[in-house]
Amino acid sequence: MNIFVGNLTTAITPEDLRRHFAGYGTTINAIVMRDTGTGLPLGYGHVYLVPEDAALAAIANLHNSILNHTRLIVRECVYRSRQERRLSRRPWKGIERRVGNARRHNGYHHTEADESRKQRRG
């Protein structure tokens, strides 16, 4: 069974995950996910354990356990289709993200006086 392990620190290696899950069945594979561009850890990984009852025991016992001074999130890995991932995202607060030539101004709303000053600076 593939197990998702979240909230990993950057110092955790696949060997650390193997040691943490060692008492629960046979660890087939342990992976710490990394960014393809930078090579930095993404903060989560996967552990593949067999048999399934040992994997379920690992999920029940190791969820919220501590590894390298951080509390781990351990749950069964569930693969979702792109459509399901897209539906779980939060919608934009407004009707559209941006309308026309509107730009983001971090809460600052431009006035006509601001626009005329901007044009004079040129």
Secondary structure, DSSP 8 states (H G I E B T S, - for coil): -EEEEES--TT--HHHHHHHTTTSSEEEEEEEEE-TTT--EEEEEEEEEESHHHHHHHHHHHTT-EETTEE-EEEE-----HHHHHHTS---SSSSS--TT----TT----HHHHHHHHHH-
